[in-house]
């Protein structure tokens, strides 16, 4: 009996183990296949993501190289702009200096000394002319003698002639010339 009992227990354990194995296999096998399929899909997805990451890292490296090149170009352009601004500033300063020098030069007054003898009297007269006026009229082309009337009609020289008349009058007054002496 004891032997039968032990044998029954062993057979029961074996049948229970086989049943548990078959139950677990039949119950868990479909889940295992589902999990394995999911794992395969996740591994493929992971592989795709890693490939995308690698591609994006390559693109990032290329973009960083491009960025550095563009920054270099920008730095060169900014240096050129700064250099050109400096040159422009220097040129403007030189132009202002030259304009001031020209204005100072043209504001210089030159004095023409005239001396002549009339009858037995020697006359002397100093005519002050601004250099700008002297330069303008000394470089102006002269018309032939037959066209001197056009010089008298030139409205550009009215101010100059007016200055000459005032200076002639002042010289005549200073020399105490009478109207007859002035005409003679």
Order of alpha helices (4+ residues) and beta strands (2+ residues): alpha-beta-beta-alpha-alpha-alpha-alpha
